[in-house]
Amino acid sequence: MTVNGATSTWSGYNHQGKVGLLVALREINRLMVENSELNIDEKLELLAKWYVAFESSREDFDIYTKSDDVVIPYSRHQVKAKTSGVNESDYAKVLKPRTKNNEDGTITVTDGFDCTGVGEDSRYLHVIRDINLTGWSNPYCVQLYEYPSLHGAAAKSYCDFSSVDADDDEVIQMGLQQLGSLFDTKTDIERKIIWKDLQYQLSVLIARGHRDGTIAELSFKELYQASLCSEISGYDSDRFQRSILEYWDDYLEENKDNASFTDEMYARANKYVQNLTCLQADDLLRVVRLMHPNESAGNRNLNKDGLKQVVLKVISEVTQQLEDAEYIKLDSPSSSLILTTITNLTEEDAGSSRVAANRIIKTISEEGDVASLFTRSKIINKSLNSPFLGLADVDPETGKIAGKDYEDISTYAPLEFISADNAVVELNQGAV
């Protein structure tokens, strides 16, 4: 499994997404400079006619204008993130045509650059290694994209964003400097926030496009206005969407060289992430709350390690068909299991386990929607396998557990904590 390829996972956090954002920002800057005589309203009206669209052709993204639904391509871009690709054969599917004879006598072009509507000077290949197309078979006249110079260095025809952390100043400056003097006064923190915001918007857009079967396109006006924002949105749902997408990207990076992380596992987890981040605000906030039953209702943080080490791990490894509507509840032949982001419980640390049990009892006894899902279920966490009620504090004088009568909680309290590994085994026993 590799996260560098241009696959159906398109994300604003991976290499292709960063390339698409960079090219769009450069084109916005070009239009602003070439039309400097226009006032800001006229410039926005112009930008509203320009788009960056992902997977609208056989290639990765297009830049085009659109008026009254008439699309006029301006440039087309194929992204190849081959970590060792330096030979002509590594790029043959882009540079050379390949055809297939159909049963009805027609011929279908399966490989080669999609030149429909774009001139020879507007067909670009993006690579992450220094290569030279001179002497190569290139009937489509595809050219290497030249990246902007940075810190006075010479421009170059390759750029490996995938080797640079998403927060790295080089990536951010290379992207945002394309918007010119507008960002000269921005602090490093503001630049990072803006870049993250743009990546987030792109990721959600493409996830929805995959879900709905639509083209993921973003107008230059939308992109420009989004880049003016200097603060992360105050809405928790927006922040959680950003975090989920970012942690998913981290998870892919951690597993890119993991031979046991199969394409099927990737597809299951990717579908889950896409559906989760496309939820309406209230629904997403509820899911995040349910994933953190050991936290107070006012908690507004998403447990990064828990999402990766429990939720994404289980979702990717469970082979049965999951019900998207539940998001945290999975059924085995014998019981229901609840996905949480709890990572800090171990048999050796009885104190932390006891605190978590008490908090969960308090949560399900006071929050009706939690109780309705958690009743007689198993709590999936990273490591702990233990009966549930046995961990909770029992008041020696009143016999109450976590301040509740045993009879009041025994009918709905979870059965036990179960580790992510054991949960996968139990759930896969019921797979069809």
N, C-alpha and C positions, 0 to 999 in steps of 0.2 A: 504494500500500500504506500503510495506517495501523495503528498499534498501539493506538489509543484505542478502537476499536470492540469491542463484546462479541461476539467471534468464538469459534470452536472452539478457540482457543489458550489460553483461560482460564489465567492465571498469577497466582501470589501476588505477583509483582513488578509487574504492570500495574495500571492504575487500578481496574478492577473488583475485582481481588483485594484491594486495600487497603480498598476500600469494604466488601466482605464481612467482612473481619477486624474493621474498626472497629465495624460494626453488631453482630457477634457479641460483641465485648468489652463493648459498652455493655449488651447484654442480660444478660451474665454479672454485671456490676456491679449491674444492677437486681435480679436475683434474689438476689444476696448481701445487698443492703441490705434488701429486702422480707422476707427470711427470716433476719434477724440473730440471732433467738433460737435458731436451730439450731446444733449443734456442727459442726465441720469435716467429720466423716464423714457427717453427715446432709445437709450442703450438697453434698458431692460426689455423694451418692446422688441428690439433686435434679438437679444439673447433668448427670448421666449420662442423664437422660431428655430433655434438650434438644439440638437439633442445628441446625447451619447446613449447608444442602445446596445445592450448585451445579448449575444446569441440571436440576433435578428437575421443573420445569414449563416453560411457554413463557418464563418470565422468568429472570433471571440467578441469583438465589438466594432460598431460602426459610429462614425460621426456623420450626421446628416441634417439637412434642413427639412422642415415640414410646414406646409401651409395648406389649409383645407384638406387635410389628410393626403396630400400629394407629397411623397417622400423623394428628395433629391440627395443621393449619397455624396458626401464630400471626401471621406477617406475610410478605408477598411483596414482592420488590424487583426493579425493572428499572433498569439502569444505562445511561445514555446519555452518552457522553463526546464530545459534538459541540462542537468547538472554536469554531464560529460559530453554534450553534443558539440563536436567541432568538425564533423565530417559531412559531406554532401548527403550521404545516405540518411543521416539523422533528421534531415528536413525534407526528404523526398515527397512526403505526403502534402506538403505545402507548395513546393516548387514545381512538381511534375504532375501532369494529369494522369488519371487512371479511370478507365471506363468499364461498365458492366453491360453486357448484352441481355436485354430483357426478353421474356418469352413472347411478348407481342411485337418483337422486332425493333423496339425502340432502344436507345442507348442512354444509360444514366452515368453521369460523371460522379464518381465516388470520392476522388481525391483531387488535389490541386487547388490553388487559390480561387476563391469565388470572386470572379471579376465583374459580375453583373452590375452594371451601372457606374463603375468606378474606373477612372483613367489610369494609365500606366504610372503616373507620378503620384498616385494616391493609394498604393497598395503596400502595406507595411508588415514586416516581420519583426517581432520583438524577441530578443534572446538574452540569456544571462551569461553567455561566454563570448569572448572576443573571436569572431569568425570573419571570413572574407568570402563573399559570394562570387568574386571574380573567377571566371573559368567554370563555374558550376552551370549545369543545365537549369535554365530559369526562363522558360517560355512566357511566363506570365509577367515578367519584368518586376517581380517583387523586390523591394528595397529594404535594407535594414533601417530601423527607426533610429534617429540620432537624438540622444538624450541631452538635456541642457547641462551646461557647465555648472560647477559648484565650487565655491571657495577659490575661484580663479583657475581651476583645473580645466584642461581641454575637454570639449564635448566628446562623447564616445557613443558608439553604436551598440552598446549592451549595458544592461543594468540588472544586478541581481538583488532586487528588493527582498527576495525570499530569505537571504542570508542576513538581513538586517532586522533588528527588533522593531516592532510596530511603533514604539515610542522613540526610536532613535532620531536624533536631530537631523541627520543627513537625509532621511526619507522625508521628514516633515518639511524641511527647508526646500528640498528639491521640488516638492509638490506645491507648497504654498507660495514660494517665490514667484510662481507663474502669475500670481494675481497682482504683482507689481508693488508699488509704493504703499498700497492700502495696508500691507502687513509690516511695514518698516517699524511701526510703533508697537507692534504686538510683542508681549513677553513670550518667553519659551513655553510657559505653562499654557497661555492662551493659544499658541500655535498647536500644541499637542491636543488640546481640547477640540479645536476646530478640525484637525485631521481625523481624530477619533469620530467626531460627529459625522463627517463626510463618509467615512468607512461604514459607520453604522447604517446610515441612510441607504447606501448602496446595497449592503447585505440584506436588509429587510426588503428592499425593492426586488432583488433577484429571487429571494426566497418566495415571495408572493407570486412572482412570475412563474416559477416552477410549479407552485401549488395550483395556480389557476390556468396554466397553459397559455400565458400571455407574454408578450415581449416586455422585457424590463428596460424601460427607457427613462431618462432623466433629462429634463430640459436644462439648458445652460442657465436660464434665469433662476430655476430652483437651486441649482448647484451654487451659483454666485450668491444668492441670498442666504443659503445655508452657511456659506463660508464667512458671512459677516458676523455670525453669532460668536460671542466671546465667552459664553457661559453654557455649561451643560444644563439641559432642561431640568427644571425642578420636579418634573413628574417622575415618580418612582418607577412607573411602568417603563418609561423610556430608558431609565438608567439600568433596569433589570434586563431589558432587551439588549442593550449594549454589552452588558456583562456576560450574558449567556453566549452571545456571538463571539466575544473575545475569548472566553474560556474554552469554547468549542474549538477555536483556532489553536489555542494552546494545546488542547488535547490531541488534535491532529498532528501538530508539530512533534509532540512527545512520542507519537506512535508511527511516525513516517518510516522509520527503519525497523519496525516491529513486524516480522514476517507472519506472526500469528494474528495480526490485526487485518482481517480479510476485507475484501470489497463488500461482502455481504454485511459484515459488522458495521462497516462505515456507512452503508446505505441505511441501515436501521437507525443508527444514531443521528445521521444527517436529517432524515425525515422527522424524527422527534424534535430536533432543534428548530427546524423550519416551522413546524406546526406550533411549537411553543412560542416562538418569537412573533408569530402572526396572530396571536390571541389579542382580543380586545383588552384594554388597559385593566379593567376591573377583574377580568378572568385571569390575567397573568399575575396580578397582585395576589389573588387568592391562591394560585398554584404555588407561588414562592412562599407564601405564608405556610401552606401545608407541608412544604418541604423542610420547614424549620420549626417543628412542633416543640423543640426543646428551648426555643427562644421566646422572649416576651412578644406580645402582639405588636408592640411598637418597633420591633426590629426592622431595619431598613437596609440590611446588607445581605448579599448573596454569598454563601460559603463557596469560595472558588474551589478548594480542594474537595469539598463534598460533592459539588456538581460533577467534577471530573472522576473522582475515585469511587463514587457510589452510583450516582444517577446515570452518567454516560457509560460507565463500565457495565452496569446491569443492562441498560437498554441495548447496548451493542452486542452483548453476549447471549441474551435470551433469544432463542430461535422461534418461539411461538409468535403468532400474530397478535400484536398488542392493540388494545382499544385506545385510540387517540383521545377520546373524550375524557378519560380519567386522568391521564398524565402522571399520576403518582401511584395509582392502585393497580396491582397486577394479581392475577388469580392463578394459583396452582390447583391440582386436583383436591388438595386437602384444606387449603386455607387461602386467605387473601394476604398480600404482602404490600407494605407501604414504602415507597421510595422516599428517603429523606437525605439530607446533606450532612448527617451526623458522622464525624470522623474521629472524635477524641475518646471513644469509649473502649476500654480494654478490661480483661479479667483482672489484670494486676492493679488497675486503678479503680477500686470499688467506689471511691468517693465521687469521682466524676460520673460514674454510671448511676449512682444513687441520685445525684442532683438531676441528671437528665430524666430519670424515671419520674421523679417528683414533679418536674416542670411539665412533662407530657401529660401526667394525670391531671394537673391543674388546667392545662390547655383544653383537653378533651372534655373536662367537666364544665368548663365555662364557655366554650365556643361550640355551638351546636353543629356547624358544618364540619368541624374537625371530628367530633364524636361520631357523626353519621358515617364517615369514611373509615375511621380507625377501629371501630367496634370489632373486637375479637380478631384483630389482624396481627401480623408480625411486622415489626419495625426494622426495615433494612438500614443498616449502618455499615461503616467500613469494616470493623473487625469483631465486634462483640457478639457472642452467642450466649444468651442467658435468659432464664425465665424472667418475666417482666415484674410482676407484683413482688416477687421476692427481693427485688432490689430497692423498693421504695421504703421510706421511713415509716415505721410503725410507732405511734405515740404509746409509750408503756402504760400511761394512765388511762387514756381514752380508747385505745385500740384503733384509732383512726389512722388511715394511710394518707400521707400528704394532706392532712386536714379533712379527709373525706371518710365516711363510713365505708367499711369493706363491702357491705351489701350494695352500696350505691355505685361502686365503681367496678366490682368484679364482673358485672354483666356486660360491660362495654370496654373495659381496659384491654389493651393489646395483650396477646398471649406471651410474646417474647421478643427480645432483640435477636435479629439474625444477621450474620455477616453478609456482605455483598457476594462473596464466593459461594457460600452455602445457599443464598437466595437463587443464584443462577442455576445451581444444580437442581434445586427443588422445582423451579419454574420450567426448566428444560425437560424434566421428567414428564411434564404434561403436554409437551409439544407434539403437534400432529406430524 
